[in-house]
Amino acid sequence: MLLRGAEIFVRVLLEQGVDTLFGYPGGAVLDLYDALYEHRQEICHILTSHEQGAAHAADGYARATGKTGVVLATSGPGATNLTTGIAAAFMDSVPMVAITGNVSRPLIGKDSFQEVYIAGITLPITKHNYIVQDAAELAGILREAFYYAQEGRKGPVLVDIPRDVMQQVVEYEPPQKAADPTPAPLSLQDLKTAATMINQAKRPMIYCGGGIVASGAEQALTELMHKAGIPAAWTLMAMGAIDTDDPLNLGLIGMHGTQTANWTAADADLLIAVGARFSDRVALNFGTFAQNAKKLQIDVDPSEINKNVAVDHRVIGDAKQVLEALLPMVYKKEHKVWRRQIETYMTEEAALVPENFPPRQILKCISDLAGPEAIYTTDVGQHQIWAVQYVEHVRPRQFLTSGGLGAMGYGYGAAIGAKCACPDRPVIHITGDGSFHMNMVEAATAVTYGLPIITVILNNRALGMVRQQQEWFYQGRYSATELERKTDYVRVAEGFGARGYRCTDIESFRQAFAEALRSDVPVWIECPIDRDLDVLPMVPAEGMTAEPCKGEEP
Amino acid sequence: MKKNTEVLSLLVDNTAGVLTRITSLFGRRGFNIDSLTVSATENPLISRITIVVQGDPQILDQVLLQTGKLKTTRKVIVLDPSQSVLRELLLIKVQADETNRAAIHEIANIYKAKIIDLSIGAMTMELTGEPDKIDGFMEILGQYKILELCRTGITAMERGTDIKARIAEEQGGNV
């Protein structure tokens, strides 16, 4: 059947099961938008305020569901505005297909109006990207892009379509039933070696990352932990993989991780990394991280092996598949002596943070009221780490945060994506006054589409995380981190058509938050907090995890 | 071969922008390229890129894995120098007049270099061979005034492999 490129684009989206996409129109994508208009009953297009918000929304949609997020933008500035969102998805291995329009083929390379070489710009932040040179290739390329976004280690793929390719009429063939990505078979020898290492260890520990969530391995992980008696720490990307109350849960590991997790890593004789990449925020110092431990790494991406930290053995494969295969091969153990040692760390740590620490009170209150179905998104900074520390009982895909890229402004877009994916569940966006100023314009999107997202702003009138580093390591010289802004959040919220609250004590917060949960419009709740509250514990960059800063004044 | 150096032979898709993907990756990860050559192969869908890289074993391992991860890479082969033929082409222009022309000619003969251009003040030669041979030739010519030179970098191939099996693998796709 003969179809225009733009129509083929929509048909492939439909055949891939896309029912929602996020985007922003422009000259180079007029044809795509015209085709979307034709199919507006089948595909819901969410218009954001800014393309960055659209990219974060596609990312949030993907993280909340595991499906591929789709974002659409025009050429030039539309395309460049996507880049932060694409990079955030790339760093955290989130499946995404980004579509950009470009100027017509004869105008490419002529510095035409709104022309950029987005394929070149996104080369290092995509799994792969394409420039469609002929409409005859369009369907095949788009199908491949969707396949590739989900295959192996997931990630963003960009497809750049010149305007005249959208207008070109070519023969379209409906798809052959494409095979889902099938994981490669595991190496039995590698599994045996891994099981032997686990069975021989006296002081084993697991350190798990986003790979657990990507492969849905949380159940397998918990079973392995309990059978083999192995405590586990997790990275930001694996928040929720282990139940808050699990006695084997060591908490977050790394720069702002628990002392327990970091000290356990320093004492362990076997460190099992599962779907985690030894990032500098976790390992801190590649030479000294878990230096007394043999290291066993389980990852779907072979290029992660020995990248940052040398390991003794590796098993390549999907985390769930590997853990399930290992389960019958490991001995049942309790590791009583080792567990007792860790329990003393936990007891010592429990006394560190007072109950009335304001961020803890606020986040605990949110966590109690929002219920087990709530999805959380965060921006980046102190509020982000506090949220990780004090939000409890989330499961995987319920805590969405920009871990690798650390993109301030991620949270509101991601919340929009999550709310579109899960309209019946509460979506809570936790932010700070710094981050929120970056993308608060997405309130317009939330209001327009009737997405009652709750935004909680921990307002310390500072770029708190950077200020904290200045306090500790730059003699309190607060360069450009103290915000003297006059933003009235309640009035700005109302200006957007949302509802605003300002809560100065925990009781009024509890009341406002309970009202917000019943609201059918977006709600902002501003919580003024002290500037000098620090995120603790903290291990300085490149520091030794065995010696976290405990919280004495610098 | 220098220590901590490896010769990689990459079979990649012969499509636009493939070289950019490889060099962008090397740039981003800080891998050092000694030389890089690109050429057509017997299969019009595939190009061969020969890269000489330097680094400690951990870096070389990363080069291999990261390059192999690119979607456009079909196969990465680490060439074992004893099992491969490595060749490089040198063009070198030396200042030469009637007083030293004969001497330079004699050196060229010993190395089996071809004289491909002669002018009143200069002589241009061409030499193909293993990198060590090229190095040696250049060193000897160093006593004269070298006006200009260029080397292609190594291009290489494995000795006597079962070609049919290899091609079948390539058609099958990736690494």
Interface residues (C-beta under 8 A of the other chain):
Chain A: A119 G120 L123 P124 K127 H128 I131 Y148 D301 P302 S303 I305 N306 K307 A310
Chain B: A16 G17 T20 R21 S24 L25 R28 Q58 D61 Q62 L65 Q66 G68 K69 L70 K71 T72
